[in-house]
Amino acid sequence: MKKPTISMIVAMDENRGIGYQGKIPWHIKEDLLRFKHLTLGKTVIMGRKTFESVLGYYQKSGRPIPERNHIIITRDRNYQSPLENSFVVDSIEKAIRLAKRIEEKEVFISGGAQTFAQGIKYADKLYLTIVDGEFKTDTVFPEYKHIFKKKIFEEKKEAEDYRFRFVELMK
């Protein structure tokens, strides 16, 4: 079996800010749709807090969570996910090993900050949404430009009073 690509997917401002008080500081529908499209049917690794915020978003919207495998990283040994096709592990290393066993194509690491910081060394590819401007943030994505040097895609966008760009980078 071919080993899957390990990718990270993140939206950030120009200073690598990704969150404030547990929430994303902007709401860009096109970015959310891109995330859904890229991760649909794949395996997604995320920390417990990020997972719970995704659950909350879908519960509020009344829409079902898209079909994908979820691997949740938490130190809480008793944590149980309410979703089918989800797994709970206690480290990024265990999450990566499990993902490689259950995913053939592409694994996505989708946050939060601690999961990004621990997982960046495993990633082959980076999907960025870079929102123009600086926002009030208390959470940042790790420095990445020295690791991901090969730009394979960039598209500038404008929607909902935001200017942003989709960028894909490889090691």
Residue pairs with C-beta under 8 A, 6 or more apart in sequence:
1 104
2 104
3 100
4 43
4 99
4 100
4 103
4 104
4 105
4 106
4 107
5 105
5 106
5 107
5 124
5 125
6 96
6 99
6 106
6 107
6 109
6 119
6 122
6 123
6 124
6 125
7 106
7 107
7 108
7 109
7 123
7 124
7 125
7 126
7 127
8 108
8 109
8 110
8 116
8 119
8 120
8 123
8 125
8 126
8 127
9 35
9 38
9 39
9 108
9 109
9 110
9 126
9 127
10 18
10 110
10 111
10 116
10 126
10 127
10 128
10 129
10 141
11 18
11 24
11 26
11 28
11 31
11 128
11 129
11 130
11 131
11 164
12 18
12 128
12 129
12 130
12 131
12 140
12 141
13 25
13 130
13 131
13 132
13 133
13 134
13 135
13 137
14 130
14 131
14 132
14 133
14 134
15 134
15 137
15 140
16 140
16 141
16 142
16 143
16 144
17 25
17 134
17 135
17 137
17 139
17 140
17 141
18 24
18 111
18 112
18 113
18 116
18 137
18 139
18 140
18 141
19 25
19 112
19 113
19 137
19 138
19 139
20 135
20 136
20 137
20 138
20 139
21 138
22 49
22 53
23 53
25 135
25 136
25 137
26 131
26 135
26 162
27 160
28 129
28 131
28 159
28 160
28 162
28 164
29 159
29 160
30 157
30 159
31 129
31 164
34 127
34 129
34 166
35 110
36 66
38 108
38 127
39 66
39 68
39 108
39 110
40 66
40 67
40 68
41 67
41 68
42 68
42 69
42 103
42 105
42 106
42 107
42 108
43 68
43 69
43 70
43 71
43 99
43 102
43 103
43 106
43 107
43 108
44 68
44 69
44 70
44 71
44 107
44 108
44 109
44 110
45 71
45 73
45 92
45 95
45 96
45 99
45 107
45 108
45 109
45 110
45 115
45 119
46 54
46 70
46 71
46 72
46 73
46 109
46 110
46 111
46 112
46 115
47 72
47 73
47 74
47 111
47 112
47 114
47 115
48 72
48 73
48 74
48 76
48 79
49 112
50 110
50 111
50 112
50 115
51 70
51 72
51 81
54 65
55 65
55 82
55 83
58 64
58 65
65 83
67 85
68 85
69 85
69 86
69 87
69 99
69 102
69 103
70 81
70 83
70 85
70 86
70 87
71 86
71 87
71 88
71 89
71 95
71 98
71 99
72 79
72 81
72 86
72 87
72 88
72 89
73 89
73 90
73 91
73 92
73 95
73 115
74 88
74 90
75 90
77 90
79 88
80 88
81 87
81 88
87 98
87 102
89 95
89 98
91 118
92 115
92 118
92 119
92 122
95 119
96 107
96 119
96 122
99 107
100 107
108 127
109 115
109 116
109 119
109 122
109 123
112 139
113 139
113 140
113 141
116 141
116 142
117 142
120 142
120 144
120 147
123 147
123 148
123 171
124 170
124 171
125 148
125 168
125 169
125 170
125 171
126 144
126 148
126 167
126 168
126 169
126 170
127 166
127 167
127 168
128 166
128 167
128 168
128 169
129 164
129 165
129 166
129 167
130 164
130 165
130 167
131 162
131 163
131 164
132 162
132 163
132 164
133 163
144 169
147 171
148 169
148 170
148 171
149 169
149 171
150 169
150 170
150 171
151 167
151 168
151 169
152 168
152 169
152 170
153 166
153 167
153 168
154 165
154 166
154 167
154 168
155 165
155 166
156 163
156 164
156 165
157 163
157 164
157 165
157 166
158 164
